[in-house]
């Protein structure tokens, strides 16, 4: 490797993409193309970066499998940041295997990290944890170790394990300081804000207040009977009753939970559960049936008692509270994904939400008409965004040079 390529690679490793570009901007050999692609990716020009990396991968010879694999890993990271969730995961897996075969453990670990970040993004936490178990962080340089700890923190946050998340973020902060890359330190700082940002709303006793993640964790570990509108379950005393596939029953449980210790009139329950403006005899008969089903589901957690004007919830122990998302509405899930400040395609949102692209497209059009989201680009290049809020970030963390040493 010549001196300019070596200097450019070192500049990228220390978070200086402009310095790297100064050294290889006018060169078109495969190593220079790869380094230019990484530099432009770090500067945010993802489209040109992707093109350069593809050209570099094609230009490397048949004996340069490791260099091609590094290009694939960098391209996979660009796809992740661009929210291109349809990018072939098998290509990344093959590249990681090639890097491991050539004993390039650092970039192989980075490829594994990207795999875990994608799984985390689409909510497949069990798979993410299993994949992360193959990475030994003690062997990683500071920048890669910070990226690893950010993923560990992301999983812990989604598991509502705030102590584990804080510990991982503290380790990430320490590793970022050792790496001396300002952008990486800023990413860790941004990720840490999640723990102090309102994560849910507590509705109890006729009042409402916001809860940070730590208080949500404490609430779920308490003896309270929690009607969890974030996951559509009712939990208490170590028991969890899922009503995710029983929307009518959950609507009744939530209405009763919000009114506790009081009762809820039958007309109100009919309106909440069946969305009927006026209750007739058929609605009242159906309400009796659904209340009976709710009693059967919640039998170990609470009683559903009839009162003169309606029904009331009586927990076996403790108080009753309702835990609601910070934002609710018909398209709240779409807004929640867009809140990370990244530009999403409708197809990527459909993958992350587990629904059809057409359903997501209709939701985006509705939100756009209400000025809650905005789009740019046309056709397949169209992307959607909303104003960013503090969330788990996905800033590029390219760990090292692509060309062979």
JOSULBEL-V396698 format. One line per field, one symbol per residue. psi: psi as a letter, one per 20 degrees, with the letter a starting at -180 (. if undefined). A space follows every 10 residues. Layout:
psi: ???
This chain:
psi: prhggggggh gghjkmhhhg hhhjhjqjqg hhgghhgggh ghiimhghgg gghghghhhq rhjlhhghhh ggghhhhghg hjkniipohh hggggghghh hjkmhghghh ghgggghghh hjjmgghggg hhiipohiiq rgghhggghh ggggghghil nhghghgghg hggghhghhl oghghhgggg hhhhhjppir ppoqkirpqq prhhhgghgh iajqooooih jlrpqqkiqp opkhjmhghh ggggghghip jarpqhhghg gghikphppa hhghghgggh hghhghhjhi hrqoqprhic qqpoqhqarp qpoqqhpqrh khhghghiii iroqqhhhhg ghikaqhhgg ggghhghghj kirqrqrqci jpqqrrpqrp rorlqplpir qgqq.
